[in-house]
Amino acid sequence: MSRRLRDYDYILPRELIAQHPLERREDSRMMVLHRAEQKIEHRKFRELKTLLQPGDLIVLNDTRVLAARRFSDDGVVEFLFLERLGPKRWNCMVTPGRKMRAGATATIDNVCLRVEKIAASGERIVAFDEDVDVYAGGSVPLPPYVNRPSDATDAARYQTVFAREPGAVAAPTAGLHFTSQILGEIPHTFVTLHVGPGTFLPVRAEDVTEHRTHAERFFVSPEAAEKINGAQRIIAVGTTTVRVLETAVRKARRCGKIVGQPRTVSGLPSAGGAPALQESDRIEPQSGETDLFIYPPFRFQVVDALLTNFHLPRSTLLMLVSAFAGREFILHAYEEAVCHSYRFHSYGDCMLIL
């Protein structure tokens, strides 16, 4: 195990950070990591179906990104509205923060708002003079490493084709590669995790175990739980899906709904796939919040394979995939991705870890 933040660093050329989506979602490249053999393949995402086995289940996050980005009427201040706290009151992020200290005002849609409070995290609690539908005139917020204004293309492309539960301020980007046709050809189900702004917050603690993540809301339906419990191998699409599944089994055990010892998991499913979830690892239908922070070492109890994009250096997401595949193997794969000019981050290519 490495607890040092600098051990999750790598050199990323700026030009490899994808600034625009590909013309077609399914044209993304896909690096395939075989953990048992420590082998790397270079494939196309549209080949995903050929890598599946009988009994596999693809689990995706169906959250929908809110049009939460607004500007003040004078165009000076950018707001990212995170949560409605009550009539006329919102929790939001503000840029530049120096212009919106406690007591400061701005107008949106000709309605005045005032900063009531600044949280320790820098988020603002604001109150409007009148109720305003902030999402009606908003746009999809792009990640901070996309260095351009959002446009009409982003409204569709920074959203998965299966998005249906509004509540996120960032897309579950591993799902952006799927088309309706590809989805219709593979066994799948959905869970929900509403991605919050914490996904972009840097890790500042040199000892990564001291980092704390923001809580995010999740939901597992009875239908999804039944499919997951009956699958031979669970392939999670994205780190958000991993966090839902691994949280759900732990919450069920703590609530006394699951008895017995956790199954022995090597993290390396056999050629025939892992056995269906044992009684001690069953997923229960549930909703709640999770602040689960996954870093090495971590014992995965549900997820057998992972489809994910390439993540920022020193990020919590890089730590999660390092826990899943091994830090050294992941950093080697990232070096190879740089050498082969893979496209990185939200609009970039993907990695399938088997």
C-alpha positions as CSV (number, residue, x, y, z in Angstrom):
1,M,0.0,0.0,0.0
2,S,1.1,3.5,-0.7
3,R,-0.4,6.4,1.3
4,R,1.7,9.1,-0.3
5,L,-0.1,11.5,-2.7
6,R,3.0,11.8,-4.9
7,D,2.8,8.1,-5.6
8,Y,-0.3,8.7,-7.6
9,D,1.3,11.2,-10.0
10,Y,2.2,10.9,-13.6
11,I,3.2,13.2,-16.5
12,L,0.2,14.1,-18.7
13,P,0.9,16.3,-21.8
14,R,-1.8,19.0,-21.9
15,E,-2.5,18.3,-25.5
16,L,-3.8,14.8,-24.6
17,I,-6.7,16.2,-22.5
18,A,-9.7,15.9,-24.8
19,Q,-11.4,19.3,-25.4
20,H,-14.2,18.0,-27.6
21,P,-16.1,14.7,-28.0
22,L,-15.5,12.5,-31.0
23,E,-18.1,12.7,-33.8
24,R,-19.4,9.3,-32.9
25,R,-19.4,8.0,-29.3
26,E,-18.5,4.4,-30.2
27,D,-15.3,5.4,-32.0
28,S,-13.4,5.8,-28.7
29,R,-10.3,3.8,-28.2
30,M,-10.3,1.2,-25.4
31,M,-7.2,0.0,-23.6
32,V,-7.9,-3.4,-22.1
33,L,-6.0,-4.4,-18.9
34,H,-5.8,-8.1,-18.1
35,R,-4.9,-8.2,-14.4
36,A,-4.1,-11.9,-14.1
37,E,-1.6,-11.8,-17.0
38,Q,-0.5,-8.2,-16.4
39,K,-1.2,-7.8,-20.2
40,I,-2.4,-4.7,-22.1
41,E,-4.4,-4.7,-25.4
42,H,-5.4,-1.8,-27.6
43,R,-9.0,-2.1,-28.8
44,K,-12.0,0.0,-29.9
45,F,-14.9,0.6,-27.6
46,R,-17.3,-0.8,-30.1
47,E,-15.6,-4.2,-29.6
48,L,-16.8,-4.3,-26.0
49,K,-19.4,-7.0,-26.7
50,T,-16.6,-9.4,-27.9
51,L,-15.0,-9.3,-24.5
52,L,-18.1,-10.3,-22.6
53,Q,-18.8,-13.8,-21.2
54,P,-22.0,-15.6,-20.5
55,G,-23.4,-14.4,-17.2
56,D,-21.9,-10.9,-17.4
57,L,-23.9,-7.9,-16.4
58,I,-23.0,-4.3,-17.3
59,V,-24.0,-1.9,-14.5
60,L,-24.3,1.8,-15.5
61,N,-25.1,5.1,-13.6
62,D,-28.2,6.7,-15.1
63,T,-27.9,10.1,-13.4
64,R,-28.7,13.1,-15.6
65,V,-26.5,16.3,-15.5
66,L,-28.4,19.4,-14.6
67,A,-28.2,22.6,-16.6
68,A,-26.8,24.1,-13.4
69,R,-24.4,26.7,-14.8
70,R,-25.6,30.3,-14.9
71,F,-24.1,33.7,-15.1
72,S,-25.1,36.9,-13.5
73,D,-27.0,39.3,-15.8
74,D,-23.8,41.4,-16.2
75,G,-21.8,38.3,-17.2
76,V,-19.2,38.9,-14.4
77,V,-20.0,36.0,-12.0
78,E,-20.5,32.4,-12.8
79,F,-22.7,30.3,-10.6
80,L,-23.0,26.5,-10.4
81,F,-26.2,25.7,-8.6
82,L,-25.7,22.5,-6.6
83,E,-28.8,22.1,-4.4
84,R,-32.1,23.8,-3.7
85,L,-32.3,24.3,0.0
86,G,-35.8,25.7,0.1
87,P,-38.0,28.5,-1.4
88,K,-35.6,31.0,-3.0
89,R,-32.5,29.5,-1.3
90,W,-29.7,27.6,-3.0
91,N,-26.3,26.1,-2.3
92,C,-23.9,27.0,-5.1
93,M,-20.3,27.4,-6.2
94,V,-19.2,30.9,-7.4
95,T,-16.4,32.1,-9.7
96,P,-14.7,34.4,-9.0
97,G,-15.3,34.0,-5.3
98,R,-13.7,37.3,-4.3
99,K,-16.7,39.1,-5.9
100,M,-19.3,37.2,-3.9
101,R,-18.4,37.5,-0.2
102,A,-21.0,37.4,2.5
103,G,-23.6,40.1,1.9
104,A,-22.6,40.6,-1.8
105,T,-25.4,40.7,-4.4
106,A,-25.9,39.9,-8.0
107,T,-28.9,39.5,-10.4
108,I,-30.0,36.5,-12.5
109,D,-33.1,36.9,-14.7
110,N,-33.4,40.4,-13.2
111,V,-33.9,38.9,-9.7
112,C,-31.5,39.9,-7.0
113,L,-29.7,37.3,-4.9
114,R,-27.6,37.8,-1.8
115,V,-24.9,35.7,-0.3
116,E,-26.1,34.6,3.1
117,K,-23.2,32.4,4.1
118,I,-19.9,31.0,2.9
119,A,-19.1,27.4,3.8
120,A,-15.7,26.2,4.8
121,S,-15.5,24.4,1.4
122,G,-16.1,27.8,-0.3
123,E,-19.6,27.0,-1.4
124,R,-22.2,29.9,-1.1
125,I,-25.6,29.8,0.4
126,V,-27.6,32.4,-1.6
127,A,-31.1,33.7,-1.3
128,F,-33.1,35.2,-4.2
129,D,-35.7,38.0,-3.7
130,E,-38.1,35.9,-5.7
131,D,-38.2,32.2,-6.7
132,V,-36.2,31.6,-9.8
133,D,-36.0,28.4,-12.0
134,V,-32.2,28.5,-12.3
135,Y,-32.1,25.5,-14.5
136,A,-34.5,26.9,-17.1
137,G,-31.8,29.2,-18.6
138,G,-28.8,27.2,-17.5
139,S,-26.2,25.2,-19.4
140,V,-24.4,22.0,-18.7
141,P,-21.3,22.6,-16.6
142,L,-18.1,21.3,-18.2
143,P,-15.1,20.0,-16.2
144,P,-12.5,22.6,-15.3
145,Y,-9.9,21.0,-17.6
146,V,-12.1,21.6,-20.7
147,N,-10.7,25.0,-21.5
148,R,-13.6,26.4,-23.7
149,P,-17.1,27.6,-23.2
150,S,-19.8,25.0,-23.4
151,D,-21.8,25.0,-26.6
152,A,-24.9,23.3,-28.1
153,T,-23.0,20.1,-28.7
154,D,-22.2,19.7,-25.1
155,A,-25.9,19.7,-24.1
156,A,-26.2,16.3,-25.8
157,R,-22.7,14.9,-25.7
158,Y,-21.9,15.6,-22.0
159,Q,-24.9,13.4,-21.2
160,T,-25.2,9.7,-21.5
161,V,-27.8,8.3,-23.9
162,F,-29.4,6.5,-21.0
163,A,-29.5,9.5,-18.5
164,R,-32.9,9.7,-16.9
165,E,-32.6,10.8,-13.2
166,P,-31.8,14.5,-12.9
167,G,-29.4,15.5,-10.1
168,A,-25.7,15.5,-11.2
169,V,-23.4,18.4,-11.8
170,A,-20.9,16.2,-13.7
171,A,-21.5,13.3,-16.1
172,P,-20.5,9.7,-15.3
173,T,-18.1,9.9,-18.2
174,A,-17.4,6.2,-18.7
175,G,-21.0,5.9,-19.9
176,L,-20.5,8.6,-22.6
177,H,-19.1,5.9,-25.0
178,F,-22.3,3.9,-25.2
179,T,-24.9,4.3,-27.9
180,S,-28.5,3.0,-27.8
181,Q,-27.6,0.3,-30.3
182,I,-24.6,-1.0,-28.2
183,L,-26.7,-0.9,-25.0
184,G,-29.4,-2.9,-26.7
185,E,-26.9,-5.7,-27.5
186,I,-25.6,-6.4,-24.0
187,P,-27.1,-7.4,-20.7
188,H,-27.3,-4.4,-18.4
189,T,-29.0,-2.6,-15.6
190,F,-28.8,0.8,-14.0
191,V,-28.1,2.3,-10.6
192,T,-28.0,6.0,-9.7
193,L,-25.4,8.2,-8.1
194,H,-25.8,12.0,-8.5
195,V,-22.2,13.1,-9.1
196,G,-21.4,16.2,-7.0
197,P,-18.7,18.9,-7.3
198,G,-16.4,16.9,-5.0
199,T,-15.4,14.8,-8.0
200,F,-13.2,17.7,-9.2
201,L,-11.8,18.7,-5.8
202,P,-8.0,18.1,-5.5
203,V,-6.5,15.9,-2.9
204,R,-4.4,18.2,-0.7
205,A,-3.3,15.8,2.1
206,E,0.0,14.2,1.4
207,D,-1.2,11.2,3.3
208,V,-4.2,10.2,1.1
209,T,-5.9,8.4,4.0
210,E,-6.6,11.9,5.5
211,H,-8.6,13.0,2.5
212,R,-12.4,13.2,2.9
213,T,-14.9,13.0,0.1
214,H,-18.2,14.8,-0.2
215,A,-21.3,12.7,0.3
216,E,-23.4,11.9,-2.9
217,R,-26.9,10.5,-3.2
218,F,-27.4,7.1,-4.6
219,F,-30.3,4.7,-5.4
220,V,-30.5,0.9,-6.2
221,S,-33.9,-0.3,-7.4
222,P,-35.3,-3.7,-6.6
223,E,-35.0,-4.7,-10.3
224,A,-31.3,-3.7,-10.4
225,A,-30.6,-5.5,-7.1
226,E,-32.2,-8.7,-8.5
227,K,-30.1,-8.6,-11.7
228,I,-26.9,-7.8,-9.9
229,N,-27.4,-10.7,-7.4
230,G,-28.0,-13.2,-10.2
231,A,-25.0,-12.2,-12.4
232,Q,-21.9,-14.3,-12.8
233,R,-19.6,-11.3,-13.3
234,I,-20.3,-7.6,-12.6
235,I,-18.8,-5.1,-14.9
236,A,-19.2,-1.6,-13.5
237,V,-19.2,1.3,-15.9
238,G,-17.4,4.2,-14.1
239,T,-16.1,4.9,-10.7
240,T,-19.5,6.2,-9.6
241,T,-21.1,2.8,-10.2
242,V,-18.3,1.1,-8.3
243,R,-18.9,3.4,-5.3
244,V,-22.7,2.6,-5.4
245,L,-22.2,-1.1,-5.5
246,E,-19.5,-1.3,-2.9
247,T,-21.4,1.0,-0.6
248,A,-24.7,-0.9,-1.0
249,V,-23.3,-4.2,0.1
250,R,-21.6,-2.7,3.1
251,K,-24.7,-0.8,4.2
252,A,-26.8,-3.9,3.9
253,R,-24.3,-5.8,6.1
254,R,-24.2,-3.0,8.7
255,C,-28.0,-3.0,8.9
256,G,-28.0,-6.7,9.6
257,K,-29.7,-7.7,6.4
258,I,-26.7,-9.8,5.4
259,V,-25.2,-12.5,7.6
260,G,-22.0,-14.5,7.2
261,Q,-18.5,-13.7,6.2
262,P,-17.6,-11.8,3.0
263,R,-16.7,-14.0,0.1
264,T,-13.0,-14.5,-0.7
265,V,-12.3,-12.2,-3.6
266,S,-9.0,-12.3,-5.5
267,G,-10.1,-9.5,-7.8
268,L,-9.2,-11.8,-10.7
269,P,-12.3,-13.6,-12.0
270,S,-11.7,-17.0,-13.6
271,A,-12.1,-17.7,-17.3
272,G,-15.6,-18.8,-16.6
273,G,-16.5,-15.8,-14.6
274,A,-17.0,-15.4,-10.9
275,P,-19.8,-17.2,-9.1
276,A,-23.0,-15.3,-8.6
277,L,-23.0,-13.2,-5.4
278,Q,-23.2,-15.3,-2.3
279,E,-25.6,-14.6,0.5
280,S,-23.0,-12.5,2.3
281,D,-22.5,-10.2,-0.7
282,R,-26.0,-9.7,-1.9
283,I,-27.2,-6.2,-2.9
284,E,-30.3,-4.9,-1.3
285,P,-32.6,-2.3,-2.9
286,Q,-31.8,1.0,-1.1
287,S,-31.2,4.7,-1.3
288,G,-29.0,6.9,0.7
289,E,-25.7,8.8,0.6
290,T,-22.2,7.6,0.2
291,D,-18.8,9.2,1.0
292,L,-16.9,6.0,0.3
293,F,-13.3,6.8,-0.6
294,I,-11.6,3.9,-2.3
295,Y,-7.8,3.7,-2.3
296,P,-5.3,0.8,-2.0
297,P,-5.7,-1.5,-0.3
298,F,-9.4,-2.0,-0.7
299,R,-11.3,-5.3,-0.7
300,F,-13.9,-5.2,-3.6
301,Q,-16.9,-7.4,-2.7
302,V,-19.1,-6.9,-5.8
303,V,-17.3,-5.4,-8.8
304,D,-15.4,-7.9,-10.9
305,A,-14.4,-5.7,-13.9
306,L,-14.4,-2.0,-14.5
307,L,-14.8,0.3,-17.6
308,T,-13.5,3.7,-16.9
309,N,-11.9,6.8,-18.5
310,F,-8.4,8.0,-17.9
311,H,-8.2,10.2,-14.8
312,L,-6.2,13.2,-13.5
313,P,-2.9,12.8,-11.8
314,R,-3.2,12.7,-7.9
315,S,-7.0,12.3,-8.1
316,T,-9.3,10.1,-6.0
317,L,-10.4,8.4,-9.2
318,L,-6.9,7.4,-10.0
319,M,-6.6,6.0,-6.5
320,L,-9.8,4.0,-7.0
321,V,-8.5,2.3,-10.2
322,S,-5.1,1.7,-8.5
323,A,-6.9,-0.1,-5.8
324,F,-8.7,-2.2,-8.4
325,A,-5.8,-3.1,-10.7
326,G,-2.7,-2.3,-8.7
327,R,-0.9,1.0,-8.6
328,E,2.2,-0.1,-10.5
329,F,0.1,-1.8,-13.3
330,I,-2.1,1.3,-13.6
331,L,0.7,3.8,-13.8
332,H,2.4,1.5,-16.4
333,A,-0.8,1.5,-18.4
334,Y,-1.1,5.3,-18.1
335,E,2.5,5.6,-19.5
336,E,1.5,3.4,-22.4
337,A,-1.6,5.5,-23.0
338,V,0.5,8.6,-23.2
339,C,2.9,6.9,-25.6
340,H,0.0,5.8,-27.8
341,S,-1.7,9.3,-27.6
342,Y,-4.9,8.2,-26.0
343,R,-7.4,11.0,-25.3
344,F,-7.7,11.7,-21.6
345,H,-10.5,12.6,-19.2
346,S,-14.2,13.3,-19.7
347,Y,-14.3,13.4,-23.5
348,G,-11.5,11.0,-23.9
349,D,-10.9,7.3,-24.5
350,C,-11.6,4.5,-22.0
351,M,-9.9,1.6,-20.2
352,L,-11.5,-1.8,-19.5
353,I,-10.0,-3.6,-16.5
354,L,-10.6,-7.3,-16.5
